[in-house]
Amino acid sequence: MREQVPTLGVIPGICLAMGNDHESVVKAAMQIIHQLTQEQVCVRSMAACDSVAPLKRGIEKRRDVIPFAAEALDNMFISADDDLIQQALNCDMISFMVTLLACADVDSASKAHLVKALKAMLRSLRFGEQIQATLDKSPIWKDYKEQRHDLFISDTPISGYLAAAPGVAGYLTAGTSSSSMMSSAPPPVERHDQTRSLLD
């Protein structure tokens, strides 16, 4: 169904709604855009209208939409579309995204998506060097630029996280909890009737 949305001509209006003055409208629009960016045909439509600046304004208005916005940005820039990157440069989105990496209220999963989006933009033949120059000026980015993408795990409702060795500055982790620690005890032996019921 999502791939049919561009034919309805509603994407420009939804994008603008992300920067609406009413916070309830901002969140609803951001959640819709988050879903639409999972289809590249929708992303191409966003590249043809004003989409990045409204998304930035939405984040500024409602910090609780950052998980949706960060994953949307990851999806939007995965193909390094020059039109979208031009929009990002026009509204100073690159520096804004880097600033979010240093914010304590931004969760690790969102930071992982932001890192991936920024690195995707660097692949642009047209704007890659310009973006690299911007990132090189940031002491924040120095802590994240070596992040490994192959450690990205999608195991949460919105997104996953990047795991790395503890104590390394800038590395995104999911934290450590007692439930995630491996137990030294052997696994329980299933009773025959329990196993039989599962097979049935």
C-alpha positions in Angstrom: 0.0 0.0 0.0 2.8 2.5 0.8 4.2 2.3 -2.7 0.9 3.7 -4.0 0.9 6.8 -1.8 3.0 9.0 -4.2 0.2 8.7 -6.8 -2.2 10.3 -4.4 -0.1 13.5 -4.3 -0.3 13.8 -0.5 3.4 13.5 0.4 4.3 17.2 0.1 1.4 18.1 2.5 2.5 15.4 5.0 6.1 16.6 4.9 5.0 20.2 5.6 2.9 19.0 8.5 6.1 17.8 10.3 6.9 21.5 10.9 3.3 22.4 12.0 2.8 24.7 15.0 0.5 22.1 16.6 2.5 19.4 18.4 -0.1 16.7 17.9 0.1 17.3 14.1 3.9 17.1 14.2 3.9 13.7 15.8 1.3 12.2 13.6 3.0 13.5 10.4 6.4 12.2 11.7 5.0 8.8 12.3 3.5 8.7 8.8 6.7 9.8 7.2 8.6 7.2 9.2 6.5 4.5 7.6 6.6 6.0 4.1 10.4 6.2 4.0 10.5 2.4 4.1 9.5 2.6 0.4 12.1 4.2 -1.9 9.4 5.3 -4.3 8.0 7.5 -1.5 11.5 8.7 -0.7 11.9 9.8 -4.3 8.7 11.8 -3.9 10.1 13.4 -0.8 13.2 14.4 -2.7 11.0 16.3 -5.1 9.4 18.5 -2.4 10.4 20.3 0.8 10.9 17.4 3.3 14.1 17.7 5.2 13.6 21.2 6.7 10.1 20.4 8.0 11.5 17.2 9.5 14.2 19.2 11.3 11.6 21.7 12.6 9.5 18.7 13.8 12.5 17.5 15.9 13.0 20.9 17.3 9.3 21.2 18.3 8.9 17.6 19.8 12.0 15.7 21.0 9.9 12.6 21.5 9.7 12.1 17.7 13.4 11.7 17.4 13.3 7.8 17.2 10.9 8.1 14.2 12.8 10.9 12.6 16.2 9.3 13.0 15.1 6.1 11.3 13.3 8.1 8.6 16.6 10.0 7.9 18.4 6.7 7.7 15.9 5.5 5.1 15.9 8.7 3.2 19.6 9.0 2.8 20.5 5.4 2.3 20.6 5.9 -1.5 22.6 9.2 -1.2 20.1 11.1 -3.3 21.6 14.4 -4.2 18.3 16.3 -4.2 17.7 15.2 -0.5 21.3 16.0 0.4 20.9 19.4 -1.2 17.9 20.0 1.0 19.9 18.9 4.1 22.7 21.3 3.3 20.3 24.2 2.7 18.8 23.9 6.2 22.1 23.0 8.0 20.8 19.5 8.8 24.2 18.0 8.8 25.4 20.0 11.8 22.0 19.5 13.5 22.3 15.7 13.2 25.8 15.7 14.6 24.6 17.8 17.5 21.9 15.2 18.3 24.7 12.6 18.7 25.9 14.5 21.8 22.5 14.8 23.4 21.8 12.7 26.5 18.1 12.5 25.7 18.7 10.8 22.3 18.7 7.0 22.6 21.4 4.8 21.2 19.2 3.4 18.5 18.4 6.9 17.1 22.1 7.8 17.2 22.9 4.7 15.3 20.5 5.7 12.6 21.9 9.2 12.5 25.4 7.9 12.1 24.3 5.7 9.2 22.5 8.5 7.5 25.5 10.8 7.7 27.8 8.2 6.4 25.4 7.5 3.5 25.5 11.1 2.5 29.3 10.9 2.3 28.9 8.6 -0.7 27.5 11.4 -2.8 29.9 12.3 -5.7 28.5 15.8 -5.8 28.3 16.7 -2.1 30.5 14.1 -0.4 33.5 16.4 0.0 31.5 19.3 1.3 29.8 17.1 3.9 33.1 15.6 4.9 34.5 19.1 5.5 31.6 19.9 7.7 31.9 16.7 9.7 35.7 17.1 10.1 35.1 20.4 11.9 33.0 18.7 14.6 34.7 17.2 17.7 31.5 15.2 18.2 31.8 13.4 14.9 35.3 12.3 15.7 33.9 10.0 18.3 31.5 8.3 15.9 33.1 8.3 12.4 34.7 4.9 13.0 31.4 3.2 14.0 31.0 -0.2 12.4 27.7 -0.6 10.4 27.8 -4.4 10.4 27.0 -4.4 14.1 23.6 -2.8 13.6 20.8 -4.9 15.0 17.1 -4.4 14.4 15.5 -5.9 17.5 13.3 -3.2 18.9 9.9 -1.8 17.8 11.5 1.2 16.1 15.0 0.1 15.5 18.1 -1.7 16.7 21.4 -0.4 18.0 25.1 -0.5 17.3 27.1 -2.5 19.9 30.8 -2.1 20.5 33.4 -2.6 23.1 32.7 -0.8 26.4 34.7 2.3 27.2 35.2 3.4 23.7 34.1 7.0 23.2 31.2 7.6 20.9 30.3 3.9 20.4 26.6 3.2 20.6 25.6 0.4 22.9 22.3 -1.1 24.1 23.7 -1.1 27.7 24.1 -4.2 29.9 21.4 -5.7 32.0 21.2 -8.8 34.1 18.6 -10.4 31.7 21.1 -10.2 28.8 24.0 -11.9 30.7 24.6 -15.5 29.8 23.8 -17.9 32.5 26.3 -20.6 33.6 23.6 -23.0 34.4 22.6 -25.6 31.8 19.3 -25.1 30.0 16.3 -26.8 31.6 15.3 -30.2 30.3 11.9 -30.1 28.7 9.3 -32.6 29.7 8.2 -35.0 27.1 4.5 -33.9 27.2 5.6 -30.2 26.9 7.6 -30.9 23.8 4.8 -33.0 22.4 2.3 -30.2 22.8 4.6 -27.8 21.0 4.9 -30.1 18.1 1.1 -30.6 17.9 
